[in-house]
């Protein structure tokens, strides 16, 4: 039974791909596993660093875009303020012109009344002269 057990244990080790015949082989196998683990960790670290650098580059690019947008926004605000000032100036001019137009309209009405009065006087004088 013991021979069969040893045989099956050996067969199981062979099937698993682990053949340990001496303590040195066991240490060698352990070092190989550790080296493989270290290599895998280094690869993961390299990938993580590459991802970190890519994210940093994206962050720098986004910050540059935000600064550009902020610069454009400041320019638009400046233009908007200038147009606001122009609009206020034109509004003031328009208000002044409307006031002048209103005054001219009042003067026109006064002049028309005065003309009507003078025409009436002229008609009255001509009528009187015709009667004389």
C-alpha angles and dihedrals in degrees: 000000000000091000090051091048092052090046092052092045090052091047091050091051091049091050091050090049093240113122111175114179101156141014089255090056089049091051091045090051090048091050090049090051091047091048090050090049091048090048091049091049091049090051091049090048091050091050090047091050091048090049089047091051092047090051090048091052091048089049091051090048092049091048090051090051091048091050090049091049090048090050091050090046091052090050091050091049090050091050090047091053091050092049089047090054091048090049091051090049092050090046090053091049091047091050090050092049091049089051091050091047090051091050091048089050091052090048090049091052091048091048091048090051090047090048091050090049092049091046089051090050090047091049090048092049092048091048091050091047090050090051092050 
